[in-house]
Amino acid sequence: MPGDLSKLFKRLGATRAHINFLTRCTKCRIVPDGLVSKPRIHTKKAEMLERRFAKIRMRELLNSLHAKAFVLQMEIDSYPEKETYKLSGKKLKEIQNREYYERSKRHTQRFTILKAKSKVSKDGRNFIYDAVLNLSDKPLSDA
């Protein structure tokens, strides 16, 4: 006998919330901290490679979550004695939605923190293009 039907609905809601979070991160080009490993070499090339691998990890995690949601939905659809279960279909859907919105609330807080961190790090890397290096002997005017 597979797991409890209410637990399956709860896991499906949590999985869908996580898929939603990773999709939002992908659209905004933000990589969650858990997917980035510690740098061993501190060079620009190593940082670029790590960002690339983190994006690949995020894409693979998103694919695995889609597969998990599909398997959970299949388990729910093929659940034996689904009609005689102690909770109604409406109540099970409420359980799924409650878990989805609770997880989404936490993910939204996490997403705003990640977005704020990404803005700070991007602003810190801006280059000054209006600077002039004086190579002559004469002082330059402001113009």
C-alpha positions, 0 to 999 in steps of 0.5 A: 500500500502506498503512503497516506493519501493526505501526505501525498497531496501535501508533498505534491503541494510542497514540490509545486511550490519549490518548482515555482520558486526555482522558476522565478529564480531562473527568470530573474537570473538568480541562483540560490545559495545552496546550489553554489559551492565554495570557491577553491580558487579566487579568480574571475574565470573560476567564479564564472565557471562556478556560476555556470555550474550552479545554473546547470545544477538549478536546471537539473534540480528543476527537472527532477522536481518536475519528475517528482511531481509527475510521480506523485500525481501518478501515485495519487491517481492510482491510489487504491480505494481512493473513493472510500478514503476518510477525507473527501477530494475537496479536503485533500485539495485544501491540504495541498493548497495550504502546503503550497501557500505556506511553502510559497510564503517562505520561498517569497521571503527567501527570493526577496533576500536573494534579489536584494543580494544580487542587486548589491553585488551587481552595483558593487561591480560597476566600473567608472567610465568617466574617469581619465588617467592623465599621462601628460605633464599638464594638469587637466581641467574638469571639462 
